[in-house]
Amino acid sequence: MARFLPALMVVLIVGNLLTILGLTTNLAPVIARLFLIGGPTLTVLAAVSIVVIVLKTKRG
């Protein structure tokens, strides 16, 4: 499972980037809404996955 950590870190960065773009740029409303929903979702999923993988790695 630890092999997924680099990819999850990239997903974390992309999620943050989408959130920032959705908040700061003047995009079409549909794209802005997609960024504002998808960005935090990616960020939260990646963060939770990283924490779970690190905890499982330390325990076993």
C-alpha positions as CSV (number, residue, x, y, z in Angstrom):
1,M,0.0,0.0,0.0
2,A,2.9,2.3,0.6
3,R,3.6,2.4,-3.1
4,F,0.4,4.5,-3.5
5,L,1.8,7.4,-1.3
6,P,3.5,9.4,-4.1
7,A,0.4,9.2,-6.3
8,L,-1.8,10.3,-3.3
9,M,0.5,13.2,-2.6
10,V,0.1,14.3,-6.2
11,V,-3.7,14.0,-5.9
12,L,-3.5,16.1,-2.7
13,I,-1.7,18.8,-4.6
14,V,-4.1,18.7,-7.5
15,G,-7.1,18.9,-5.2
16,N,-5.7,22.0,-3.5
17,L,-4.9,23.5,-6.9
18,L,-8.4,23.0,-8.2
19,T,-9.8,24.5,-5.0
20,I,-7.6,27.6,-5.4
21,L,-8.5,27.9,-9.1
22,G,-12.2,27.6,-8.3
23,L,-12.0,30.3,-5.7
24,T,-9.7,32.8,-7.4
25,T,-10.3,32.7,-11.2
26,N,-13.2,34.0,-13.3
27,L,-14.3,30.7,-14.8
28,A,-17.6,29.7,-16.2
29,P,-20.0,28.9,-13.4
30,V,-20.2,25.2,-14.2
31,I,-16.5,24.9,-14.3
32,A,-16.1,26.9,-11.1
33,R,-18.7,24.7,-9.3
34,L,-16.9,21.6,-10.5
35,F,-13.6,22.9,-9.2
36,L,-15.2,23.9,-5.9
37,I,-16.8,20.5,-5.4
38,G,-14.1,18.3,-6.9
39,G,-11.1,20.1,-5.4
40,P,-12.0,19.6,-1.7
41,T,-13.3,16.2,-2.4
42,L,-10.0,15.1,-3.9
43,T,-8.1,16.7,-1.0
44,V,-10.1,15.1,1.7
45,L,-10.0,11.6,0.1
46,A,-6.3,11.8,-0.5
47,A,-5.6,13.1,3.0
48,V,-7.7,10.3,4.6
49,S,-6.0,7.7,2.4
50,I,-2.5,8.9,3.3
51,V,-3.3,8.8,7.0
52,V,-4.8,5.3,6.8
53,I,-1.9,3.9,4.8
54,V,0.7,5.4,7.2
55,L,-1.2,4.1,10.2
56,K,-1.5,0.6,8.7
57,T,2.2,0.6,7.7
58,K,3.3,1.6,11.3
59,R,1.1,-1.1,12.9
60,G,2.0,-4.0,10.7
